[in-house]
């Protein structure tokens, strides 16, 4: 998958076209992702031990990843992702890394 948790993405199609957000969770089996602040739905919840008051709760719903495009943190533009194999000299093994197609910079998780 080209989208990972904590990536910044832009929505390509649908009601939220052009909006940007941070990916909160990714579901690889269904190829969907939850983006912070986008695709809000209302859930009717019953009162429980965790939630004393029932009511209507707004939360994010999953969006299919084909509608999302990664924003490169270096060039700050929506980009496609390619994968390169890099040799890690310290651990003496090869690592697959994601690379921006526009600026050829490695997309490294910054958390």
Secondary structure, DSSP 8 states (H G I E B T S, - for coil): ----TT-EEEE-SSTTTT-EEEEEEEETTTTEEEETTSSEEEEEE---SS-SS-EEEEEE--EEGGGEEEE-TTT-SEE-EEEEEEEETTTTEEEEEEEETTT--B-----
